Amino acid sequence: MSTDTLNDAFLDALEHDRICVFPSEVTAAFSRRRAIELDSRRAIRSDSVVSWDTFKEHLFGGRRDDRPVNSVLRRAFAAQFLERNAADRLVTTIVPPAYAETSSPYAPYIVSFLPNLAALVSSSGLARLDAAFVADLRTLHLSYDEFLRDRGLFEPSWTEPLMRSSSLRYTIFYPEIVTDYPEFARHIETLKTVNVVHAPKADPAGEATPARLHRYASLPEEVTSVIGTIARLLDSGVPADEIAITYGGDESIQEYIERTAALYDVPLSPRRGRELSSYGGAGVFDLIASVVESGFGVEALEPLLVNRSIPWKNPSLCRRLVRYGIEHACIVRTTGEAAVDTWRDAFSVGDPDRIGSLERFFGAILTYLTRIARAPSAADLRRRVNDFLRSLDVDGWSRTDERALQSALTVLEELVDAETVLGAPVPSPWALFRELVSERRYVPGTPPPGVTVYPYRVSAGIVPEYHFVVNASHAATAVRVTPFGLLREDYQSALGAEPRDLSGDFLEMYALSGSVVRFSYALIGLDGAQLPAAGFVATRSVVPVEHTEHDTTYDPFAAELATFSGTGPLPPSLTPVQARGIERIAATGLSPTPARFTVAAITAPSSLDRIASALVPRHAADGAPRETPGTIFTSPTDLETFTTCRFAYLIARVAGLHELAFAVDPEPALGLGSLYHKIAEDLFTAIGAEDGRFRADHIERYREIAAQTISRLTDDGRCAAYGIPRPVFDCISSVVADAIDRLITAEAETFAEYAPVKEEGWSSAVFDSDMVRLVGRIDRVSRAPDGDEYLVVDYKKGGVPHKKSIPGTLQHDPDKGVSLQIPAYIALLDAHGTRVTDAAYYSFRKGAFEFVVSDAPNKPWADRSETDRILESFRATVSEFAKTVRAGDFTAPDGGCDACRFRGVCRTKFVVRS
């Protein structure tokens, strides 16, 4: 049977006032439009062409006194049954006893049995199944039957269909691809008012013009080829509604098709519904659940609060709360005997004036979401959900998101209705509501105009001018109908429930679903290797498609590449993506005077003025005098950044750009380092106040002081001030205590009798000739026992710089990096008349001092005689810094980019396709 023959049968049925019945609403809707085109009609009655489901409602919708059960009531029954089973162990194989008390995931499995349960327990092959399983089926059947009778409900598939008397005449098209047609066939065959037009029975490759299955090497090649072909058809004037794409496989294939079509500017009109919860308005409930289940962790709270699809009344407050939660590692909030509340800890260490509004807002969110999650009934859940929604900007929802939200609220209304039917609250209403929303398929309102995109099976029987069947692999085109779908295969066989294989029927139907039908598949799909559809293999109709990388006949991006590589002409047209790319090239790389500060100095006076104004002090020493206009402020860290890469300095110090963390680091290096510094500062301050110097014979006393200091800084969640959540600190507290104990031991062994002079103090000095003020925070300065020598210590949480990284030392090697903190501290102290004789790093991780400058027999990096060289080199660095910054020279070096955190901004070493 050809396409023309099918069209003739369709038109003949309409001509004789017969109602045409098609397998799906998609096919029916397409056929209504097709009838107008084929018969030059101005209009057609919508009820003259209907879907199979509508036909069943017309002919088999006899009135009953009881009410049909629906999916929500089935789920409510399953929830109740599992709740009873947890207490009484009603079944042992359907739900294993070990999982009876946590069996909510078995609810969909229970529901899957219900429509066919009556047929299953009455099957003659039941005796061949496991006795315990049969007993479970009978128990489930009795429970469900009692549930239905007590509530005036009936299961439609358990009863004979009630036929209405009707004088209307029907023509049913393609019953072979209607999965439940056999259940109604014996009733339909007795009716003289119904006739049938069968689907074609020839092989899809057996027509006069054989259909072929085009084989590509990969799915990207296949989809790119199809979209490219469609783009040419549209360019040639073919209307978009005369082209259709059908794809085998799941939603990931559709998403890939949509992404590719967007690149080629091919408009699509997808017709596949997705889970309702995947749409913004309805997805808010999954976000709420994630927040509650995480214990209000900030990483779960962020997707809810920083979400443009949810119309919060104060989005800025939402962002501030998330930022505060990340900075203070608010990872959990629990209640009960071992309660942990990292949010309370965070608010307790903050400035009340700054965080008052944040704390109140978090409290409101906590109340709303907790009440929702704890709702005792569906009716209570409805009230609490509405309370939360009213706290948002009710007019701020987008039209699409609002429709999805309303659909989710309709599900909630159905659950409330089910509760009325049950006469009691449904078990776990919040969890059940979310499960129902996730199972509900949702198709947004009117789809956008464009090439229609359908999942396989749905579009069988449409007849567009051009039909592309994509990813027609063996697995994606397999259609098998089994009476008891979730039963094991051996149980199916024992019951004599052989599956019906409709794969060939669908392929035959698709072979006639269009004036031009093109099947294709890829050897390698999204999930790996694939086999071709069996119907094409049998007739040797699988055709490999040759493709070369620069085949510009169907790929405008290959044409673009050929143009830029000089191997091809300019493409005749550009896709929007390409056009935007050319515009950006024209505005940057092709600009007559591109602003490339990585390779040329900044010369504009206004820009230099802005740079100068940005170099203001971030910290100032107590009593610092008013600066001479034009003085530049810098720090050891800034100088290190500048010396390593001037452009990185421009980005970080002048532009003030830095990376924002959008995830909590439960053991933040910076926060833990700050804690170590604070403990050491308070420890040595106490030692200085109590003894005036470090006495090795008082080491136990110092350990007591350290323990008290750690407790004072971290107890009751005060560790949140360092971004360390209390549960994490509880795990690492012994590590911190041990690190401080090793510091005390190392101090006793190395610097006994040294007197702490300055701990964690700010210091500044002006380099007058260069008009530069250096500001630095020195970790510790101690005076030697003889009173004439001074030690400067720089604490490091982890490792220390390379021993050859100090400029001015005899062994300095620029390739080992640049470390300027110790030289800067020596220079700062020297400016105030304190001559440093020894300098050292202390690593908390290693528990040892690393001497930078010393004459002691401990293998220092430099001896005291090199101190002047270090000072001279550092002053030269300051002079070079001042001169270069004032000249606007922030050019990038040739190397050293691999570890740079600004590489994505700078793009000096950005890799492009060649």
Number of C-alpha atoms within 10 A of each C-alpha: 12 13 16 11 10 19 16 13 15 24 18 12 19 19 10 9 14 21 22 28 29 29 26 22 18 18 20 24 16 18 24 19 14 19 19 13 11 13 11 9 11 8 10 13 8 12 14 16 27 24 20 22 13 17 20 14 12 15 16 17 14 12 10 9 8 12 14 14 17 15 12 20 22 23 23 23 24 23 25 17 20 25 19 14 18 19 10 10 15 20 22 16 14 16 23 12 16 10 13 21 16 13 17 17 13 16 21 15 14 19 18 16 18 22 16 16 23 20 14 21 17 10 13 12 16 18 12 12 14 11 11 13 15 18 16 17 22 18 14 22 18 14 14 20 17 12 17 21 11 11 14 13 19 19 19 14 15 13 9 10 16 13 16 13 10 9 7 12 16 23 21 22 23 20 20 19 23 15 15 13 14 12 12 13 11 10 13 17 12 9 11 9 14 16 17 15 16 15 19 21 14 16 19 25 22 16 14 7 8 13 22 21 28 21 24 23 17 17 23 17 19 24 23 19 18 21 25 21 16 25 20 14 15 17 10 9 8 15 13 20 15 17 22 28 27 24 27 22 19 11 14 10 19 21 12 16 23 20 12 18 20 16 16 22 16 19 17 21 19 23 18 16 14 16 16 23 26 16 20 21 24 24 23 21 23 18 18 22 19 18 23 20 13 17 20 27 24 29 21 22 23 22 16 22 24 18 15 13 19 23 19 21 13 11 15 11 17 21 15 16 23 25 18 20 26 23 22 28 31 29 28 23 17 13 9 6 6 7 10 19 21 29 24 15 22 27 22 17 16 16 9 12 7 9 18 12 14 19 18 11 15 17 11 14 18 15 12 18 19 17 17 24 19 15 18 16 18 27 19 18 22 19 13 20 19 13 14 16 15 10 14 15 13 13 9 14 19 15 12 14 20 20 18 24 22 13 19 26 18 13 18 25 16 19 27 23 16 23 21 14 15 17 10 11 20 24 20 19 27 22 14 21 23 20 17 21 24 20 13 18 14 19 16 17 10 8 12 13 12 17 20 22 22 22 22 23 22 16 27 26 28 23 25 21 16 21 25 25 25 28 31 28 25 19 16 20 23 19 20 13 14 15 17 21 15 12 13 10 15 10 17 19 14 16 19 14 17 15 16 12 13 18 21 20 23 24 28 24 26 27 30 26 24 21 15 15 20 20 24 26 31 27 18 15 20 14 6 10 12 19 17 22 24 19 21 22 15 11 14 12 17 22 13 15 15 9 12 8 8 17 14 16 12 18 20 22 19 17 22 20 18 18 14 12 10 10 11 15 11 15 16 7 10 18 15 13 13 16 12 12 13 15 11 13 12 12 12 14 13 12 11 9 8 10 13 14 17 20 14 13 16 21 12 9 10 10 12 16 11 12 19 18 12 15 16 16 14 9 15 17 15 9 6 10 8 6 13 10 7 12 18 24 24 23 20 19 16 18 23 18 20 22 21 21 21 25 23 26 24 22 16 17 19 17 14 10 14 11 8 8 10 13 17 20 17 19 16 16 15 12 20 18 17 18 22 20 21 17 24 23 20 18 24 26 17 17 20 19 11 10 13 16 21 24 18 18 10 12 16 12 13 21 17 12 18 22 16 13 19 23 16 13 18 20 15 13 24 22 28 29 22 23 27 30 30 27 16 14 20 15 10 13 16 11 13 19 18 14 19 22 20 17 20 24 19 16 20 18 10 13 20 17 19 24 23 24 18 18 23 19 14 16 20 23 19 17 15 10 8 16 18 21 21 24 24 23 19 23 21 21 24 25 22 19 15 9 10 11 15 22 24 25 22 22 21 19 20 14 13 17 16 14 19 21 19 27 22 20 23 14 13 18 16 13 9 13 18 20 24 23 19 21 22 24 28 25 25 24 19 14 15 11 9 17 17 23 20 24 26 20 20 22 19 23 15 16 19 17 21 21 21 23 25 22 14 11 6 10 13 18 22 24 18 18 13 16 23 14 15 25 21 16 17 21 17 12 18 22 17 13 21 19 13 16 21 16 13 21 20 22 19 21 15 9 10 13 18 8 7 12 12 17 14 10 11 18 11 16 13 10 7 5 4 6
